[in-house]
Amino acid sequence: MDLSDYKREKYLSLTTFRADGSAVATPVWFAEDDGALFVCTDGDSHKVRRLQRNRAVEITPCSLSGKPTRAPIAAIASLLSESESARVQKLLQQKYGIQKRVWDVYAKASQLPRRKPRRQSVYLEITLP
């Protein structure tokens, strides 16, 4: 299995694992480049906290609602440095076009006056073990 096979898929179910080992699946947008998958998420999301404890994940293409369309495969997720974010942002923009632009406007508007501002988005790289 090569992750470039996922290129034509629209959504990815990303399963991370709690400290007790229970699985939590989340449908996400993703982009493929050079045999790796890239995902953007909120820096304060629970999936990021889970990944800081355990980088092992399962991935599978899925529908918008998260229903898997193939069997899951084991993978490894890593948080990317801030310097790599522009490249991933560009990959996601190329793949999702206007949907991505609309989402970015919504995300920015949702961060307006808050007691506790959200952390910046973080980017994940998903590779096969």
N, C-alpha and C positions, 0 to 999 in steps of 0.2 A: 504494500500500500504506500502510495506516494501522496503527500499532502497537496501536490499540484492537481490531483484529481478533484479536489474540492473547489477549484477555481470557478466552476460554472454554478455552484450552489449559491443560494441567496442568504440563508440563515444557518447558523451553527449553534448546536446545543453544547454548551460548555458546562461540564459537570466538575464541581470542586467538592472537596471533602471536609466536613466538620472535624473537630478534634476527636469526637467519638466515632468517627469513621463513616457516618451517614452521608449520603450523596445529596448534593443540591445542584439541579440542572437549571441553566438559564439560557434562553435563546438570545443570541447576540449577532450583530453585524460583524463581518470580518472581511479581510482581504488576504489574498495569497500572493507571495512574492518569493521567488528563489527557493521553493520547497519548504517555506514556513508560513504559518498563518498568523495574522496580526489582528488584535482586538483593542478597542478603546472602551474604557469604563470609568466611572467616577472613582476618584482616588479614595473616597471614604466608603466605598461599597463593601458589603460583607464578603464578596468573592475575593477582593484584594486581601482582606484580613486572613481569609482561609488559605490563600496562596502563599502568604508570608510564612505560614506554618508548614504547608505541604504543597510542593510544586506539582505533584502528580495530578493529572486531570484525565477526564475522558471526553472525547469529542465525537460528534456525529452530525451530519447535515440534518436539518429539521425544517418544519413549517414555521410560519410566523408565530404560531401559538406555542411552539416548542415540541411538537410531536415529531419524534425521530423518523427519518426516512431510510436509514441504514443502521446496521449494527454499530455500536460505539467502539472506538479504538482508544487504547491508552496513549497518552502523550505527556509532555512536560511543558509547563507554562513558566515564563520568566518575565519579570517586570523590566521594561526597557528604560534606558536613561532618557532624561528630558531632551537631550540633543538628538535622539532618534525619532522623536515624536512628529516632527514636520514631515518626514518621509512617510510614516504610517498614515498621518492625516491626509496626505496627498493620495495614497493608495485607496483609502476609504472614499475619498471624494470622487475619484475616477470611477469606482465601482457603483456607488449609490447616487451620484449626481444630485438632482434637486432634492431628493429625500434627505440626503445628508445636510444640505444647506438649511432646509426647513428645521431639521432636528437641532442644528447648531444654534439657530436663532431662538428656538424654544428653550434650549438648555441655558443659554446666556440670560434670557429673560427670567427664568426660574431662579436665578442666583441674585436677583435684585434684592433690595434691603432684607437682610436676614440677621438674626442675632448672631448666629454662628455661620460664617460663610463656608460653603463647600470647598473641599480640596479640589485642586485642579484634576483634570482627567489624567489618567495614566494609561499606558499602552503595554499590552502583553504580546509576547512572541510565543507561539506554540509550535513545538517541534516534536518529532518522534523520538522515543528514548533510544 
